Amino acid sequence: MKSKIVGIFVCLLLIAAAVPTVVSMGNGSITITPSSSNELKKAFIFGKYTNLTTESGFITIEAVNLWAIYKAPFSVTHFPRGTPVTFEMYTAYGHMFQKINFLYLHVELVV
């Protein structure tokens, strides 16, 4: 059973790295301006979200049940319901399913 879970996880990582994201631009009202590149952290995110907004090359979503796996240093984070999560639109690879509000993406998160 453990090897099946690891296999599924590896497949998701491979898919997320290989398929570019297509996101429709919305009428977002959030302005996000990171002050330095130190505020961007590479991660793999997956789970349910709601309230997608876009502005200035950034996407902000509200977590419903969202997880992030950070690359360096390696860590895993769970975003509880209602937590805003922001990432660079042009660094995102994977899929965002807007009809069911589910995503799995390789992104640079704003932290």
N, C-alpha and C positions, 0 to 999 in steps of 0.2 A: 504494500500500500504506500509506503514511504517513497519508493522509487517512482510510482505513478505520479505522486504529487510533485516531486522534483522534475519529472519529465514534462508535466503540464506547465510548470513554472518556466522552465527553459524554453519551451515552445512559445509561450507568451512573450518572453524577452526577445526571441528571434523575430517574431512577427512585429513587435513594436519597433524594432530597430530597422525593419525593412520597408515598411509601408508608410508613406507620408500622410499627414493629416490634412483633411479638407474641412474647414470650418467656415460657415457663413458668417458674415459680418453683421453684428446686431447694432442697435442703437444704445450702446453702453454709456453710462454716465460716470464711470470711475476713471480717475486720472492717476496713473502710476508712473513714477519716474525714479528708478533706482539711482542712487547717487554714485555707485561704483560697481565694478564687476564682482566684487567680493560678496555682493548680495544675491548673486545667482549661483545656484547649486544644482548640479546634474543629478537627476533622479528618474526612477521608473514609477509612475503612479497608475493606480487602477482602482476601480470601484464605482459607486453611484454618486452622482452629483446633481445639482439643480442650479437655476439662475445663472446661465452663461452670459457674460458681458465681455465686450472687446473694446479696446481703445489703445492707440499709439503702439501697436505691435504686441500688446499684452492681452492675455485672456484671463479673466477672473471667474472662477466657479465657486459655488457654495457646496461644501461637502455634505453628503448624506451619510455615506459610509465609505470613506476614501482612505487608501493606504499609499505610502510613499516609501520606496527603497532607495536610499541615497548611496551614491557610488563611493565617494571619498570624503571623509572617512565613512566606512560602511555603517549604516544604521537603518532602522525601520521605524516609521512613524505612522500612527493612526490619527486621522483628522476626524474629530467628532462632528456630529450633525451641526450645521450652521457655520462652520469654520470657513472663512474665505481663503481660497488657494489661488495664487497668481503665478503664471508662467509665460515665458516668451513664446509668442505664436510661431515665429519662424524657426524655432529649434525643436518643435514638437513633431515626433514621428510615432505613428500608431493609429488608433481609431477612436473617434468620439461618436457614439451613437446617440443622437439628440432625441430620437423618438422614445427611447427607453432610458435616457439619461445615464448611460454607462460608458466608461472609457478605460482604455489602457494605452498609455503614452510614455515615451521616453522624452523628457523635457528638461529645461533649465528652470527650476522653481525660484521664485523670488522669496528669499528668507530674511 
